[in-house]
Amino acid sequence: MAQLFESFLKTAVAFFGILVYTRILGKQQISQMTFYEYVTGITFGSIAAAIALDREANTGIFLWVLTVFVALNYFTGVLTVKSRPMRKLIEGEPTILIHNGKILEHNMAKLRYDMENLMMQLREKNVFNIADVEFAVAENDGNLSVLVKSQKRPVTPADLNMPTRYEGIPSEIIVDGEVVYQNLKQNNLDEQWLIQELKKRGYNSPKDILYASLDTDGNLYIDERRDKMPHMTDVSD
């Protein structure tokens, strides 16, 4: 019983340690998986796993090691923000792989890029012909940014000198049956208006709704918890 409690305690320390330190490091650790972030992420997880799994480990020492590692990581993050040369040294630089339809083999070799990988990433950007590419840039996080030649891009309203109106993004009004009152207030609406709109559509309570949003034109989108579709398409085998 004591061993189970000790394991539970170590796991809890590791869990909350990761949770707190990840919040301190911010979103960069999960949003930008550069080579540096990848390595630090693995090391971070390995130290936390050692706290939880190693029965002979001194939890205090491992927690201190984790704290020192996070502090160094945080300091490095601040340094890369303030110093561009240091940022380039630690995180690397974007590299051009295609310029005006021409593959730059020396840059491909430098990054150990092969043609199969390049073509796969181009197809993911809906580009199937290298001749259509103005620039293809390998980013620090491993993604490929592609700029298609101007004559190959879809026509936009700006190309036709057509005026457009502001679209904005919809406001979440109900999420998982809970009313987002702040968004109602931002749209100069109240709960009474929402209840009336729901009743017009046959719903008695926000609890019946999985998700509801309001676009900039005032249209209310509603998705109920229980779908009542007469026929649902099954795309599985």
N, C-alpha and C positions, 0 to 999 in steps of 0.2 A: 504493500500500500504506500509506503514511504517513497519507494522508487517511482511509482506512478505519479505521485504528487510532485516529486522532483522533476520528472520529465515534463509534466504539465507546466511547472513554473518556468523551466528553461525555454520551453516553446513559447510561452506567453511573453517572456522577456525578449526573445528573438523577434516575435511578431510585432510587438509594440515598438521595439527599437527600430525595425525597418520602417514602420509606419511613420514614426516621428522624424527620423532622419531623412526619409524620402520627401516629406513635407518641407523640411529645411532646405534640401537641395533644389526644390522647385520642380517644375514640369519638364525642364530640359532633359532630365534623366530618361524620360519616357517618350519625349517628342522628337528628340534628335539623336538617333542611334548611330553616331559617328563611331569610328574605330575606338577612339578614346572612351566614349560613353559605353560601348559594348564591353570593353575590358573592365572598366570600373564597376559596371553592373554585375558582371560575373563574380568579381572579387567580393563585392558587397554581399551578394547572395551566399557565397561560400562561407564567409565569416559568420553570417547569421545562422546558416545551417549547422556550423560547428558548435555554436552555442546550444542549439536544440538537440543535437544528436549525440554529441560526445559525452558519455557518462562520466568520464574522468576529468572533463574540462572544468576549469575554474570560471564560473559564469562572470565574475567580476572582471577577471583579466580579459576575457573575450569581449566583454562589453566595452572595456577601455580601448582595446585594439580597434573595435568597430568605430568608437568615437573618434579616435585619432585618424582613421582612414577617411571618415566622413569630413572631418575638419580639413584634412589635406585636399580632399576633393572639392570642398566648398571654396577653399582658398585658391585653388587652381582655376575654378570657375570664375571667381572675381577677377583673377589675373588675366584670363583670356578675354574678358569683357573690356578691360581697361587697356590692354596692350594688343594691338593688331599683330605685330611680329610673333608674340607669344602664342596668340590664337592660331596663327598659321603653322607654327612649329608643333603644337599639340594636336590640333584638330585637322590639319591638312588644308588643302585648297581645292576648289572645283577644278576639274580638268576637262578641256575640250577634246572630244573623241571624233566628232565629225564637223568639218567646216566647209560650207558651201557644197555639200554633197560628196566631199572627199574625206575618206577615213584617215585619221592621223595614227599611223601604225606605231610610231615611237611612243605616243601617249598611251595607246592600248597596251603596249608591252610594259610600260612603266607601272601601270595599274594591274597588270596581269589579267587584262580583259580578253576574252576570246570572242570570236564572231557569233557563236551561238548565243552567248549571254547578251551581246549587243543587240542582235536581231530580236531576241525575246523581249527585251525592254522596249525596243522600238515598237513592236507589235502591241505591247501593253498601252502605248500612247496612240494606238490606231494609225501607226505609220508602217507601211509595208514596202516602201521604195526608198532606199537611201538617197537616191537622186533628188527626192522631194525635201530633204532636210537642209536647212540653212545652218543650224547649230545643234549639236547634241553635247550636253555637258554632264559629266559624271560628278554628282554632288558628294559632299563629305559623308552623308548618311547612306550612300550606296545607291540612291535613286538616280535616274537618268532624266534630265530636263531636256525637252526637245522643242526647238523652234522651227516650224515648217516654213518653207519659202512662201513669200507673200502671195504668189500666184496660185498656190495650192491650198490656201486657207479658205474656210467657208466665208461667204459674204456676210458682213455684219451691217446693221443699220447705219453705222458711222461711214462705211464705204459708200452707201447710197445717199448720204446726207439726210437721213430720215431722223426726225426728232423722236426721242423715247421718254417715257415717264419713269419716275422713281418707283421701284418695286419693293425694296426693303425685305425684311424677313418676317415670317409669321410669329406672333406672340403665343407662347404656350399658356392656355387658359386652364386646362385640366390635365393632370398627369397622374396616372394610376388611381383615378377616382378622387384625387385631392385637388381642390381649387387653388390656383396660383393667384392669390389676391393682389399681390404686387403688380402683376401684369394687367389685371383688370383695372387697377387704379391708374396705371400708366396710359391706358386707352380710354380714360374717363368713363369707365363702366363700373357697375356694382354687381353684387351677387344676385340681386333681384332681377336684373336684366338677364343674367345667365340662366336663372331658373326658368324664366318665361321662354327663353329661346329653346331650352331643353324640352319643356312641355309642348311647345309647338311641334317638336319632332318626335313626341311620344315617349320621352324619358322623364322619369319621376325624380331622379336624384343624380348628382354628379358621380355618385358611387357606381352608377351603371355604365360610366364612360371610362374607357381605357386612356384615351387621348383626345384632346380638343385644342384647336388653335384658331387664331383670328388673324387673317391677312390684312394688308394695308388698305384693301378695298372694303373691309368690314365683313367679309365672308367668313362664316364660322364652319370649320371642318370638324367633324365628329367621327370617332371610331369607337364603337361600343365594345364592352368586354366580351360579350358572346356574339360571335358572327352568326348571322341568319341568312347566309347566302344559299340559294337553292341548289347551286352547283359549284363545286370548288375544283379547279384544275389541279391534277396531280402530275408533277413533272418528274417524279421519281420512277425508277424502273419497276 
